[in-house]
Amino acid sequence: MIGQNKPSSILPVSESSPATALSGSMRMRFGRSGRFIWTCISKYKQYSLIVLLGLACWTFLSASIVINEVCYDPTGSDSGLEWIELYNNGDTNVNLDGAEIHVAGSSFTRIFTIPYFILRPGRYLLMGGNLVPNAIFTFAGTLQNGGSETDAIRYVSPNGNYTDTVHYDSPNTYQLVDDTGIPAESFAPDVPEGYSLGRKINGLDTNNSAVDFIPFSDPSPGLPNPVACDYAIGSVELDPDLTSPILSVWICNRSHYSPLHQATLDIYVDQVLMQSLEIAPIPAGDSTMVQAYLSLDPVQSQSISLILSLPGDPDQTNNTWSSTTQGAQAEASLSELMYYPDAGKPEWIEIVQKAAVTARASFVIRDASGNSSNFSLPPMVGYYVICADSASFAMAHPDCPPEVIVKTNGWASLNNDGDVIYLYDISGQTTTLTDSLSYNASSTRQGYSLERVADEDDYRWQESRSPGKSSPGAANSASQGEIPQIEGRLAVIGSPFRRGEQLQIVYQLPAQTNRISCSVYDQDGRRRAVLAVNQELGSSGQLLWDGKSSTGSYLPAGLYFIVWESRPAGGGRTYRKQMTAVFSN
């Protein structure tokens, strides 16, 4: 009888070189998966030559048959529906006449002897109960269902010198031995009813049941096993501009091989399916980013859920993601600080509000000792000065527009010898830290403000360069220095760079004002630093990155991706570009 001509996912492999002849009497015995031992006895010495042949160079016919898939717990009654699939992963025909199938609960017992059958390379042999469709052979024995302790199924070659065994479930209470003759320590999982237990890759045998076998919800008796790839949802970002929010999702293939099927990403908003995106096969170890435009309420909070589906994915725990939008939320940060004013003049803090919202936003300033100042800001973009007494501030700074002066409820005094200032947004249901600043006594001279070098730079502060020693209610005096001339809209300058240096992302855009977002990702698709989030900036300028993460610590040396998005502030098409930079640390 000849094996059925079924498709195979294993390519033909070349034969190994013949073993070198040795003088003297010889004995040969087989070990696990092609491992064979020649013992040569001469008149003077005894030699032992151990040769280990891998999957790609098996010569011995008995070593090319493996158990590829089994179904020991079919749906409903097991009677007549259990089955075993063998596979020839060698490159020559194998006569199975006399080979045996053994099963074990407390000990191994033979349940079937295979009659004459030639199994060709890359072909399958299906055997099972009398109700198994397309089974070549029928056996009356039963397979153990696992559930409380280790069970096993074993193939024994016609000459008895080779075995292939799959152990499943644990613990190994009865010390069932593996193919080396010692109690097995590696176990495939016990599968649910209706599932099969199959090799991750057809015919690939590492002699480790836990590594080789996984559950399949859709058994494939007599056919290739589905390629099991573990997809995972990586980082997820939602553009905070709720007038046209963009959802960006990184999807990773954490497997060592590529899938045969497309995946599907379903996007739900408030439990309603909004979009279903098809994901083309992702190469092994690689990732891809998909984007979708969502229609969200700019005021009300909404839930967003993602479900990633890939046929045969063995790990579903990393295939979902959910979050809740905060609705309208202010984007405010610390911009300028007068902690050591001239005699008779008040302390103050400048806050820049970067995005318009639908209502006044509430904030609190706290220092390192827990002292606090509460205030609220109008819903318009701009610079605002908060102080304990608006009248005395206006007298000290008559050029500051009155409409941007905000009196606080309480005042946390700013220490001249240094402090830490925290800005919290308390508008929503939760308190959110939006910015912080640490300064010391030498940060500025008396009468000079401490100002952020640029609104988009989270870490660089310096003494004010304004002729009036401060600029409350207006753009800061500090500049970023000369901006290089570039060709095109965008360029990365300064890569590779190291600690103490800065990478320049230089832009020149057609529109006079633009909404710009820019983030840094590592090679695993994780966002590590944010350089701009929907900020309204001019037609040209630059963003700077010093190699630090958003937490302020230096990132490891390596290749990073700079992901840029910009669009005209008045509306229009979004410009996107991905660039690379090398940080040498």
MARSEMI-916688 format. One record per residue (C-alpha): x, y, z; residue in one letter; residue number from 1. Coordinates in nm, 2 decimals. Layout:
<sites>
SITE      X      Y      Z rest  nr
SITE      X      Y      Z    A NUM
...
</sites>
This chain:
<sites>
SITE      X      Y      Z rest  nr
SITE   0.00   0.00   0.00    M   1
SITE   0.13   0.35  -0.09    I   2
SITE   0.10   0.66   0.13    G   3
SITE  -0.15   0.92   0.01    Q   4
SITE  -0.02   1.21  -0.19    N   5
SITE  -0.10   1.48   0.06    K   6
SITE   0.06   1.83   0.06    P   7
SITE   0.37   1.89   0.27    S   8
SITE   0.52   2.20   0.44    S   9
SITE   0.86   2.03   0.48    I  10
SITE   1.10   2.07   0.18    L  11
SITE   1.30   1.77   0.07    P  12
SITE   1.64   1.74   0.26    V  13
SITE   1.97   1.61   0.14    S  14
SITE   2.11   1.28   0.25    E  15
SITE   2.40   1.27   0.50    S  16
SITE   2.75   1.16   0.40    S  17
SITE   2.82   0.79   0.46    P  18
SITE   2.99   0.70   0.79    A  19
SITE   3.36   0.63   0.78    T  20
SITE   3.45   0.26   0.80    A  21
SITE   3.63   0.14   1.11    L  22
SITE   3.82  -0.18   1.15    S  23
SITE   3.74  -0.44   1.41    G  24
SITE   3.40  -0.59   1.51    S  25
SITE   3.11  -0.34   1.52    M  26
SITE   2.78  -0.32   1.70    R  27
SITE   2.52  -0.06   1.61    M  28
SITE   2.23   0.06   1.82    R  29
SITE   1.99   0.35   1.77    F  30
SITE   1.90   0.63   2.01    G  31
SITE   1.65   0.91   1.99    R  32
SITE   1.58   1.09   1.65    S  33
SITE   1.86   0.97   1.45    G  34
SITE   2.12   0.94   1.72    R  35
SITE   2.31   0.62   1.67    F  36
SITE   2.62   0.48   1.84    I  37
SITE   2.89   0.27   1.68    W  38
SITE   3.10   0.06   1.92    T  39
SITE   3.41  -0.06   1.76    C  40
SITE   3.62  -0.33   1.93    I  41
SITE   3.97  -0.39   1.79    S  42
SITE   4.25  -0.61   1.92    K  43
SITE   4.40  -0.33   2.13    Y  44
SITE   4.12  -0.07   2.21    K  45
SITE   3.75  -0.01   2.21    Q  46
SITE   3.63   0.31   2.04    Y  47
SITE   3.29   0.47   2.08    S  48
SITE   3.19   0.71   1.81    L  49
SITE   2.88   0.91   1.87    I  50
SITE   2.73   1.08   1.57    V  51
SITE   2.43   1.31   1.61    L  52
SITE   2.23   1.36   1.29    L  53
SITE   1.98   1.65   1.28    G  54
SITE   1.64   1.67   1.11    L  55
SITE   1.80   1.79   0.78    A  56
SITE   2.04   1.49   0.74    C  57
SITE   1.86   1.17   0.86    W  58
SITE   1.98   0.87   0.67    T  59
SITE   1.82   0.59   0.86    F  60
SITE   1.47   0.52   0.75    L  61
SITE   1.32   0.43   1.09    S  62
SITE   1.42   0.77   1.22    A  63
SITE   1.21   0.98   0.98    S  64
SITE   0.87   0.89   1.11    I  65
SITE   0.71   1.12   1.38    V  66
SITE   0.38   1.15   1.54    I  67
SITE   0.25   1.48   1.39    N  68
SITE  -0.10   1.52   1.53    E  69
SITE  -0.33   1.33   1.76    V  70
SITE  -0.69   1.37   1.87    C  71
SITE  -0.74   1.19   2.20    Y  72
SITE  -1.05   1.38   2.33    D  73
SITE  -1.29   1.44   2.04    P  74
SITE  -1.61   1.63   2.09    T  75
SITE  -1.88   1.42   2.26    G  76
SITE  -1.82   1.05   2.29    S  77
SITE  -1.46   0.93   2.22    D  78
SITE  -1.57   0.59   2.08    S  79
SITE  -1.46   0.55   1.73    G  80
SITE  -1.34   0.91   1.68    L  81
SITE  -0.99   0.92   1.82    E  82
SITE  -0.71   0.93   1.57    W  83
SITE  -0.33   0.95   1.52    I  84
SITE  -0.14   1.11   1.23    E  85
SITE   0.21   1.00   1.14    L  86
SITE   0.44   1.20   0.91    Y  87
SITE   0.75   1.11   0.71    N  88
SITE   0.99   1.40   0.76    N  89
SITE   1.28   1.22   0.58    G  90
SITE   1.37   1.21   0.22    D  91
SITE   1.32   0.84   0.14    T  92
SITE   1.03   0.60   0.14    N  93
SITE   0.96   0.41   0.46    V  94
SITE   0.80   0.07   0.49    N  95
SITE   0.59   0.07   0.80    L  96
SITE   0.51  -0.30   0.80    D  97
SITE   0.54  -0.42   1.16    G  98
SITE   0.56  -0.08   1.32    A  99
SITE   0.35  -0.04   1.64    E 100
SITE   0.15   0.22   1.82    I 101
SITE   0.16   0.22   2.20    H 102
SITE  -0.04   0.43   2.45    V 103
SITE   0.03   0.49   2.82    A 104
SITE  -0.16   0.58   3.12    G 105
SITE   0.02   0.40   3.40    S 106
SITE   0.23   0.20   3.15    S 107
SITE   0.28   0.16   2.78    F 108
SITE   0.05  -0.09   2.60    T 109
SITE   0.05  -0.18   2.23    R 110
SITE  -0.29  -0.10   2.06    I 111
SITE  -0.21  -0.14   1.69    F 112
SITE   0.04  -0.30   1.46    T 113
SITE   0.07  -0.13   1.12    I 114
SITE   0.05  -0.37   0.82    P 115
SITE   0.24  -0.32   0.49    Y 116
SITE   0.24   0.05   0.40    F 117
SITE   0.49   0.26   0.22    I 118
SITE   0.49   0.62   0.36    L 119
SITE   0.66   0.86   0.12    R 120
SITE   0.86   1.17   0.22    P 121
SITE   0.65   1.46   0.32    G 122
SITE   0.33   1.25   0.34    R 123
SITE   0.08   1.17   0.62    Y 124
SITE  -0.07   0.85   0.75    L 125
SITE  -0.40   0.88   0.93    L 126
SITE  -0.52   0.60   1.15    M 127
SITE  -0.80   0.59   1.41    G 128
SITE  -1.14   0.46   1.52    G 129
SITE  -1.40   0.32   1.29    N 130
SITE  -1.58   0.66   1.27    L 131
SITE  -1.28   0.87   1.16    V 132
SITE  -1.33   0.99   0.80    P 133
SITE  -1.05   0.91   0.55    N 134
SITE  -0.85   0.70   0.80    A 135
SITE  -0.62   0.45   0.62    I 136
SITE  -0.61   0.21   0.91    F 137
SITE  -0.86   0.14   1.19    T 138
SITE  -0.76   0.05   1.54    F 139
SITE  -0.98  -0.06   1.83    A 140
SITE  -0.77   0.07   2.11    G 141
SITE  -0.84   0.39   2.30    T 142
SITE  -0.61   0.69   2.38    L 143
SITE  -0.58   0.83   2.73    Q 144
SITE  -0.75   1.17   2.78    N 145
SITE  -0.51   1.33   3.03    G 146
SITE  -0.67   1.55   3.28    G 147
SITE  -0.49   1.46   3.60    S 148
SITE  -0.15   1.31   3.52    E 149
SITE   0.08   1.24   3.23    T 150
SITE  -0.03   1.02   2.94    D 151
SITE   0.16   0.93   2.63    A 152
SITE   0.14   0.80   2.27    I 153
SITE   0.44   0.63   2.11    R 154
SITE   0.54   0.51   1.76    Y 155
SITE   0.78   0.21   1.75    V 156
SITE   0.97   0.13   1.43    S 157
SITE   0.93  -0.21   1.27    P 158
SITE   1.27  -0.32   1.40    N 159
SITE   1.21  -0.17   1.74    G 160
SITE   1.52   0.04   1.73    N 161
SITE   1.35   0.38   1.70    Y 162
SITE   1.06   0.54   1.88    T 163
SITE   0.88   0.88   1.88    D 164
SITE   0.68   0.97   2.18    T 165
SITE   0.45   1.25   2.28    V 166
SITE   0.39   1.30   2.65    H 167
SITE   0.10   1.52   2.75    Y 168
SITE  -0.04   1.66   3.07    D 169
SITE   0.14   1.64   3.41    S 170
SITE   0.26   1.54   3.66    P 171
SITE   0.44   1.23   3.54    N 172
SITE   0.30   1.02   3.83    T 173
SITE   0.39   0.68   3.68    Y 174
SITE   0.73   0.79   3.55    Q 175
SITE   0.65   0.72   3.19    L 176
SITE   0.99   0.72   3.01    V 177
SITE   1.08   0.93   2.70    D 178
SITE   1.27   0.81   2.39    D 179
SITE   1.60   0.81   2.58    T 180
SITE   1.47   0.56   2.84    G 181
SITE   1.45   0.80   3.14    I 182
SITE   1.13   0.94   3.30    P 183
SITE   0.99   1.22   3.08    A 184
SITE   1.03   1.58   3.21    E 185
SITE   0.88   1.77   2.91    S 186
SITE   0.50   1.76   2.86    F 187
SITE   0.27   1.90   2.60    A 188
SITE  -0.05   2.07   2.74    P 189
SITE  -0.37   1.87   2.79    D 190
SITE  -0.60   2.00   2.52    V 191
SITE  -0.98   2.08   2.56    P 192
SITE  -1.24   1.86   2.43    E 193
SITE  -1.26   1.87   2.05    G 194
SITE  -0.90   2.00   2.01    Y 195
SITE  -0.61   1.82   1.86    S 196
SITE  -0.25   1.82   1.98    L 197
SITE  -0.01   1.88   1.70    G 198
SITE   0.34   1.99   1.61    R 199
SITE   0.39   2.37   1.57    K 200
SITE   0.58   2.30   1.24    I 201
SITE   0.50   1.98   1.05    N 202
SITE   0.75   1.71   1.12    G 203
SITE   0.99   1.93   1.32    L 204
SITE   1.11   1.73   1.62    D 205
SITE   1.33   1.88   1.90    T 206
SITE   1.26   1.58   2.14    N 207
SITE   1.07   1.82   2.37    N 208
SITE   0.70   1.77   2.38    S 209
SITE   0.64   2.11   2.55    A 210
SITE   0.82   2.29   2.27    V 211
SITE   0.70   2.08   1.97    D 212
SITE   0.33   2.04   2.04    F 213
SITE   0.05   2.29   2.08    I 214
SITE  -0.33   2.27   2.09    P 215
SITE  -0.53   2.32   1.76    F 216
SITE  -0.89   2.43   1.79    S 217
SITE  -0.94   2.32   1.42    D 218
SITE  -0.78   1.97   1.38    P 219
SITE  -0.64   1.88   1.04    S 220
SITE  -0.63   1.49   1.03    P 221
SITE  -0.42   1.38   0.73    G 222
SITE  -0.33   1.73   0.63    L 223
SITE  -0.06   1.98   0.73    P 224
SITE  -0.10   2.15   1.07    N 225
SITE  -0.18   2.51   1.06    P 226
SITE   0.12   2.74   1.11    V 227
SITE   0.08   2.87   1.47    A 228
SITE   0.20   3.23   1.49    C 229
SITE   0.17   3.44   1.80    D 230
SITE   0.05   3.78   1.71    Y 231
SITE   0.03   4.05   1.98    A 232
SITE  -0.10   4.41   2.00    I 233
SITE   0.20   4.63   2.09    G 234
SITE   0.18   5.00   2.16    S 235
SITE  -0.15   5.19   2.08    V 236
SITE  -0.18   5.56   2.04    E 237
SITE  -0.47   5.79   1.99    L 238
SITE  -0.41   6.13   1.84    D 239
SITE  -0.55   6.37   2.10    P 240
SITE  -0.70   6.60   1.84    D 241
SITE  -1.06   6.49   1.87    L 242
SITE  -1.17   6.67   1.56    T 243
SITE  -1.00   6.40   1.35    S 244
SITE  -0.86   6.14   1.58    P 245
SITE  -0.62   5.88   1.44    I 246
SITE  -0.57   5.55   1.61    L 247
SITE  -0.23   5.40   1.55    S 248
SITE  -0.17   5.03   1.65    V 249
SITE   0.16   4.84   1.63    W 250
SITE   0.10   4.46   1.57    I 251
SITE   0.39   4.23   1.64    C 252
SITE   0.46   3.87   1.52    N 253
SITE   0.64   3.71   1.82    R 254
SITE   0.69   3.38   1.64    S 255
SITE   0.99   3.24   1.45    H 256
SITE   0.79   3.19   1.14    Y 257
SITE   0.53   3.37   0.92    S 258
SITE   0.16   3.29   0.91    P 259
SITE  -0.03   3.16   0.61    L 260
SITE  -0.34   3.36   0.68    H 261
SITE  -0.43   3.73   0.72    Q 262
SITE  -0.52   3.86   1.06    A 263
SITE  -0.82   4.08   1.14    T 264
SITE  -0.82   4.38   1.38    L 265
SITE  -1.17   4.48   1.50    D 266
SITE  -1.21   4.83   1.65    I 267
SITE  -1.50   4.89   1.88    Y 268
SITE  -1.62   5.22   2.02    V 269
SITE  -1.86   5.19   2.31    D 270
SITE  -1.90   4.82   2.23    Q 271
SITE  -2.01   4.90   1.87    V 272
SITE  -1.79   4.76   1.59    L 273
SITE  -1.67   5.06   1.40    M 274
SITE  -1.40   4.91   1.17    Q 275
SITE  -1.26   4.57   1.08    S 276
SITE  -0.91   4.59   0.93    L 277
SITE  -0.73   4.31   0.74    E 278
SITE  -0.37   4.26   0.83    I 279
SITE  -0.14   4.11   0.57    A 280
SITE   0.10   3.84   0.70    P 281
SITE   0.38   3.98   0.91    I 282
SITE   0.73   3.82   0.87    P 283
SITE   0.87   3.63   1.17    A 284
SITE   0.99   3.86   1.45    G 285
SITE   0.87   4.17   1.26    D 286
SITE   0.59   4.43   1.33    S 287
SITE   0.37   4.66   1.14    T 288
SITE   0.16   4.97   1.22    M 289
SITE  -0.20   5.01   1.11    V 290
SITE  -0.40   5.33   1.14    Q 291
SITE  -0.76   5.42   1.15    A 292
SITE  -0.97   5.74   1.17    Y 293
SITE  -1.23   5.73   1.44    L 294
SITE  -1.54   5.93   1.50    S 295
SITE  -1.54   6.03   1.86    L 296
SITE  -1.73   6.26   2.08    D 297
SITE  -1.50   6.56   2.16    P 298
SITE  -1.67   6.61   2.50    V 299
SITE  -1.79   6.28   2.64    Q 300
SITE  -1.56   5.99   2.75    S 301
SITE  -1.59   5.68   2.53    Q 302
SITE  -1.45   5.33   2.55    S 303
SITE  -1.23   5.20   2.27    I 304
SITE  -1.16   4.82   2.24    S 305
SITE  -0.94   4.63   2.00    L 306
SITE  -0.96   4.26   1.92    I 307
SITE  -0.69   4.10   1.71    L 308
SITE  -0.78   3.76   1.54    S 309
SITE  -0.53   3.52   1.37    L 310
SITE  -0.62   3.16   1.29    P 311
SITE  -0.42   2.93   1.51    G 312
SITE  -0.28   3.20   1.73    D 313
SITE  -0.17   2.99   2.04    P 314
SITE  -0.18   3.29   2.28    D 315
SITE  -0.49   3.50   2.29    Q 316
SITE  -0.40   3.69   2.61    T 317
SITE  -0.20   3.95   2.41    N 318
SITE  -0.47   4.00   2.14    N 319
SITE  -0.69   4.26   2.31    T 320
SITE  -0.66   4.62   2.42    W 321
SITE  -0.90   4.86   2.57    S 322
SITE  -0.90   5.22   2.70    S 323
SITE  -1.13   5.51   2.77    T 324
SITE  -1.10   5.86   2.62    T 325
SITE  -1.11   6.16   2.85    Q 326
SITE  -1.32   6.37   2.62    G 327
SITE  -1.22   6.74   2.61    A 328
SITE  -0.90   6.79   2.81    Q 329
SITE  -0.67   7.08   2.84    A 330
SITE  -0.31   7.06   2.73    E 331
SITE  -0.11   7.28   2.96    A 332
SITE   0.25   7.29   3.07    S 333
SITE   0.48   7.51   3.28    L 334
SITE   0.64   7.78   3.07    S 335
SITE   0.81   8.04   3.29    E 336
SITE   0.88   8.08   3.67    L 337
SITE   0.96   8.38   3.88    M 338
SITE   1.08   8.23   4.21    Y 339
SITE   1.33   8.50   4.32    Y 340
SITE   1.18   8.84   4.22    P 341
SITE   1.33   9.18   4.28    D 342
SITE   1.24   9.33   4.61    A 343
SITE   0.88   9.44   4.64    G 344
SITE   0.77   9.24   4.33    K 345
SITE   0.55   8.92   4.34    P 346
SITE   0.62   8.56   4.25    E 347
SITE   0.44   8.42   3.96    W 348
SITE   0.42   8.12   3.73    I 349
SITE   0.34   8.12   3.35    E 350
SITE   0.13   7.84   3.21    I 351
SITE   0.10   7.78   2.83    V 352
SITE  -0.23   7.63   2.72    Q 353
SITE  -0.16   7.45   2.39    K 354
SITE  -0.50   7.34   2.27    A 355
SITE  -0.85   7.49   2.29    A 356
SITE  -1.11   7.30   2.49    V 357
SITE  -1.49   7.34   2.53    T 358
SITE  -1.48   7.46   2.89    A 359
SITE  -1.26   7.61   3.15    R 360
SITE  -1.00   7.36   3.28    A 361
SITE  -0.91   7.33   3.65    S 362
SITE  -0.55   7.29   3.77    F 363
SITE  -0.35   7.27   4.09    V 364
SITE   0.02   7.36   4.15    I 365
SITE   0.19   7.17   4.42    R 366
SITE   0.55   7.20   4.56    D 367
SITE   0.77   6.93   4.71    A 368
SITE   0.62   6.99   5.06    S 369
SITE   0.26   6.95   4.94    G 370
SITE   0.16   7.31   4.95    N 371
SITE  -0.09   7.39   4.67    S 372
SITE  -0.24   7.67   4.45    S 373
SITE  -0.57   7.60   4.27    N 374
SITE  -0.68   7.79   3.96    F 375
SITE  -0.87   7.75   3.63    S 376
SITE  -0.78   7.87   3.28    L 377
SITE  -1.00   7.99   2.99    P 378
SITE  -1.06   7.74   2.71    P 379
SITE  -0.84   7.93   2.47    M 380
SITE  -0.49   7.87   2.35    V 381
SITE  -0.23   8.11   2.50    G 382
SITE   0.01   8.21   2.78    Y 383
SITE  -0.14   8.27   3.12    Y 384
SITE   0.02   8.40   3.44    V 385
SITE  -0.10   8.27   3.77    I 386
SITE  -0.02   8.47   4.09    C 387
SITE  -0.15   8.53   4.45    A 388
SITE  -0.26   8.89   4.38    D 389
SITE  -0.35   9.00   4.03    S 390
SITE  -0.35   9.37   4.12    A 391
SITE   0.00   9.38   4.26    S 392
SITE   0.12   9.17   3.97    F 393
SITE  -0.03   9.41   3.71    A 394
SITE   0.14   9.70   3.88    M 395
SITE   0.48   9.52   3.87    A 396
SITE   0.43   9.42   3.50    H 397
SITE   0.21   9.68   3.33    P 398
SITE   0.29   9.54   2.98    D 399
SITE   0.13   9.20   3.06    C 400
SITE  -0.23   9.19   2.91    P 401
SITE  -0.48   9.19   3.20    P 402
SITE  -0.69   8.91   3.04    E 403
SITE  -0.41   8.65   3.09    V 404
SITE  -0.36   8.73   3.46    I 405
SITE  -0.52   8.46   3.68    V 406
SITE  -0.55   8.48   4.05    K 407
SITE  -0.51   8.15   4.24    T 408
SITE  -0.70   8.02   4.53    N 409
SITE  -0.41   8.00   4.78    G 410
SITE  -0.05   8.03   4.70    W 411
SITE   0.24   7.79   4.75    A 412
SITE   0.54   8.01   4.80    S 413
SITE   0.83   7.95   4.56    L 414
SITE   1.15   7.88   4.76    N 415
SITE   1.45   8.09   4.66    N 416
SITE   1.69   7.81   4.74    D 417
SITE   1.52   7.55   4.51    G 418
SITE   1.21   7.34   4.50    D 419
SITE   1.01   7.10   4.28    V 420
SITE   0.69   7.23   4.11    I 421
SITE   0.42   7.00   3.99    Y 422
SITE   0.13   7.09   3.76    L 423
SITE  -0.19   6.87   3.78    Y 424
SITE  -0.50   6.88   3.57    D 425
SITE  -0.80   6.81   3.79    I 426
SITE  -1.07   6.88   3.53    S 427
SITE  -1.16   6.51   3.47    G 428
SITE  -1.26   6.23   3.70    Q 429
SITE  -0.89   6.16   3.78    T 430
SITE  -0.60   6.39   3.87    T 431
SITE  -0.34   6.39   3.60    T 432
SITE   0.02   6.51   3.63    L 433
SITE   0.08   6.72   3.32    T 434
SITE   0.42   6.88   3.39    D 435
SITE   0.69   6.93   3.66    S 436
SITE   1.00   7.14   3.71    L 437
SITE   1.30   7.11   3.95    S 438
SITE   1.52   7.41   4.01    Y 439
SITE   1.79   7.52   4.26    N 440
SITE   1.92   7.85   4.40    A 441
SITE   2.17   7.89   4.11    S 442
SITE   1.92   7.84   3.83    S 443
SITE   1.88   8.22   3.78    T 444
SITE   1.99   8.55   3.93    R 445
SITE   1.75   8.76   4.14    Q 446
SITE   1.49   8.93   3.93    G 447
SITE   1.53   8.70   3.63    Y 448
SITE   1.27   8.44   3.54    S 449
SITE   1.35   8.08   3.46    L 450
SITE   1.20   7.99   3.13    E 451
SITE   1.16   7.69   2.91    R 452
SITE   1.38   7.71   2.61    V 453
SITE   1.10   7.61   2.37    A 454
SITE   0.74   7.49   2.43    D 455
SITE   0.81   7.15   2.27    E 456
SITE   1.13   7.08   2.47    D 457
SITE   1.04   6.91   2.79    D 458
SITE   1.37   6.94   2.97    Y 459
SITE   1.57   7.25   2.88    R 460
SITE   1.53   7.55   3.10    W 461
SITE   1.75   7.86   3.13    Q 462
SITE   1.75   8.21   3.27    E 463
SITE   1.54   8.46   3.07    S 464
SITE   1.72   8.66   2.80    R 465
SITE   1.44   8.91   2.77    S 466
SITE   1.55   9.28   2.81    P 467
SITE   1.30   9.31   3.10    G 468
SITE   1.45   9.00   3.26    K 469
SITE   1.12   8.81   3.21    S 470
SITE   0.83   8.78   2.96    S 471
SITE   0.51   8.70   3.15    P 472
SITE   0.21   8.65   2.93    G 473
SITE   0.42   8.62   2.61    A 474
SITE   0.64   8.38   2.42    A 475
SITE   0.97   8.31   2.60    N 476
SITE   1.28   8.49   2.49    S 477
SITE   1.50   8.18   2.47    A 478
SITE   1.57   8.06   2.12    S 479
SITE   1.68   7.72   1.98    Q 480
SITE   1.97   7.87   1.79    G 481
SITE   2.01   7.88   1.41    E 482
SITE   1.79   7.63   1.22    I 483
SITE   1.97   7.45   0.93    P 484
SITE   1.84   7.48   0.58    Q 485
SITE   1.70   7.16   0.43    I 486
SITE   1.56   7.04   0.10    E 487
SITE   1.20   6.91   0.12    G 488
SITE   0.97   6.92   0.42    R 489
SITE   1.16   6.72   0.68    L 490
SITE   1.51   6.61   0.77    A 491
SITE   1.69   6.44   1.06    V 492
SITE   2.02   6.60   1.13    I 493
SITE   2.29   6.48   1.37    G 494
SITE   2.25   6.10   1.35    S 495
SITE   2.43   5.91   1.50    P 496
SITE   2.45   6.11   1.82    F 497
SITE   2.55   6.04   2.18    R 498
SITE   2.49   6.16   2.53    R 499
SITE   2.53   6.54   2.56    G 500
SITE   2.44   6.58   2.19    E 501
SITE   2.10   6.65   2.04    Q 502
SITE   1.93   6.51   1.73    L 503
SITE   1.76   6.78   1.52    Q 504
SITE   1.43   6.71   1.34    I 505
SITE   1.41   7.01   1.11    V 506
SITE   1.09   7.10   0.93    Y 507
SITE   0.97   7.35   0.67    Q 508
SITE   0.60   7.31   0.59    L 509
SITE   0.37   7.49   0.33    P 510
SITE   0.12   7.61   0.58    A 511
SITE   0.18   7.91   0.81    Q 512
SITE   0.06   7.73   1.12    T 513
SITE   0.05   7.35   1.17    N 514
SITE  -0.05   7.08   1.41    R 515
SITE   0.25   6.86   1.47    I 516
SITE   0.30   6.53   1.65    S 517
SITE   0.63   6.35   1.67    C 518
SITE   0.73   6.04   1.87    S 519
SITE   1.03   5.81   1.90    V 520
SITE   0.99   5.43   1.88    Y 521
SITE   1.22   5.14   1.94    D 522
SITE   1.26   4.84   1.71    Q 523
SITE   0.99   4.65   1.91    D 524
SITE   0.73   4.92   1.82    G 525
SITE   0.72   5.07   2.17    R 526
SITE   0.69   5.45   2.20    R 527
SITE   0.99   5.57   2.41    R 528
SITE   0.98   5.94   2.38    A 529
SITE   0.73   6.21   2.28    V 530
SITE   0.87   6.52   2.11    L 531
SITE   0.54   6.69   2.02    A 532
SITE   0.17   6.61   2.06    V 533
SITE  -0.06   6.80   1.83    N 534
SITE   0.13   7.12   1.90    Q 535
SITE   0.05   7.43   1.70    E 536
SITE   0.37   7.55   1.54    L 537
SITE   0.48   7.77   1.26    G 538
SITE   0.59   7.68   0.90    S 539
SITE   0.95   7.61   0.99    S 540
SITE   1.16   7.51   1.29    G 541
SITE   1.30   7.21   1.46    Q 542
SITE   1.24   6.96   1.73    L 543
SITE   1.53   6.84   1.95    L 544
SITE   1.58   6.49   2.10    W 545
SITE   1.86   6.42   2.35    D 546
SITE   1.84   6.04   2.35    G 547
SITE   1.62   6.03   2.66    K 548
SITE   1.29   5.85   2.72    S 549
SITE   0.98   6.03   2.83    S 550
SITE   1.08   5.95   3.19    T 551
SITE   1.40   6.15   3.15    G 552
SITE   1.65   5.86   3.15    S 553
SITE   1.88   5.78   2.86    Y 554
SITE   1.77   5.50   2.62    L 555
SITE   1.99   5.21   2.53    P 556
SITE   2.22   5.25   2.22    A 557
SITE   2.05   5.14   1.90    G 558
SITE   1.84   5.23   1.60    L 559
SITE   1.52   5.43   1.67    Y 560
SITE   1.23   5.53   1.45    F 561
SITE   1.11   5.89   1.43    I 562
SITE   0.74   5.90   1.34    V 563
SITE   0.62   6.25   1.22    W 564
SITE   0.27   6.37   1.16    E 565
SITE   0.16   6.73   1.06    S 566
SITE  -0.13   6.90   0.91    R 567
SITE  -0.23   7.26   0.85    P 568
SITE  -0.40   7.41   1.16    A 569
SITE  -0.68   7.53   0.95    G 570
SITE  -0.75   7.19   0.81    G 571
SITE  -0.61   6.98   0.52    G 572
SITE  -0.43   6.67   0.44    R 573
SITE  -0.20   6.50   0.70    T 574
SITE   0.16   6.46   0.61    Y 575
SITE   0.33   6.15   0.76    R 576
SITE   0.68   6.03   0.75    K 577
SITE   0.89   5.77   0.93    Q 578
SITE   1.27   5.84   0.97    M 579
SITE   1.55   5.66   1.15    T 580
SITE   1.82   5.78   1.39    A 581
SITE   2.10   5.60   1.57    V 582
SITE   2.17   5.68   1.94    F 583
SITE   2.52   5.56   2.03    S 584
SITE   2.48   5.64   2.41    N 585
</sites>
